[in-house]
Amino acid sequence: MRLTVLGCAGSFPGPESACSAYLVEADVVDPLTGARRPFRLLVDFGPGALTALQRYASLTAVDAILLTHLHCDHFLDACSYVVVRRYAPGGPLPVIPVYAPSGAPDRLAAAYSSDGTSLDDVYTFYGLQPGTFPIGPFRVTVDRVKHPVETYGVRLEYGDAVLAYSADTAVCESLVRLAQGADLFLCEASYLDGEPNPPGLHLTGREAGEVATKAGVGRLLLTHLVPAWGSEADTFEAASAAFAGPVEIVRPGCRYEI
């Protein structure tokens, strides 16, 4: 399993990064040719991510999209991507699945066009619910996490490799369960410790480290930092004090083999 960070800025694009978007790849065997090829799953698709996607994969190579929640910083480039698939010079591209919270078809259609034209010619929508299901070669588990809108943390398994992703969340037990024993834990750390942060919204570096410790993860990757609000150095220090394993703040273009 391979993870590429397309965007990691929290809440709004930063000076050096698009908003949240992660390309996760694993090999599958083509049933027609017998050849191996990468299956490409986009997890979140925030503003600016479509630019980054073109650096690491063909525009036509996305096999599926999973949207953790319907805040703009996590899905808006799925609207821009409609143009890529609907109006390709050689004709429309095949419909691809989008796994997302309830209301996603109407939300994306309204964001794409003022008349709310259906996107069914581009996407087949599947509503997320807590549980486990396949997407291509991945075994996917999602569960509700603590955020003001319907939001799902994600656990991806491929063979013995496990990647967990917090999405946007405050501290909650479901996040610890999703991250349990993960090789990589991609976890948001939007707020600074010691500040009067809004409750029930995001994690701090210390909280991300504490969840990583409780879950016994192998490596903690901090994401969704908000440069305008915080300090990377302070967030890294707080997370490292709470988690004894390797800690890293992700950057656009970072790639990880799991």
Secondary structure, DSSP 4 states (H G I P E B T S, - for coil): -EEEEEE-BSSS--SS--BSEEEEEEEEE-TTT--EEEEEEEEEE-TTHHHHHHHHS-TT---EEE-S--SHHHHTHHHHHHHHHHS-TT-PPPPEEEEE-TTHHHHHHHHH-TT----TTTEEEEE--SEEEEETTEEEEEEE-BSSS--EEEEEEETTEEEEE--S-BS-HHHHHHHTT-SEEEEE--B-TTS-PPTTS--BHHHHHHHHHHHT-SEEEEE-B-TTT--HHHHHHHHHHH--S-EEE--TT-EEE-
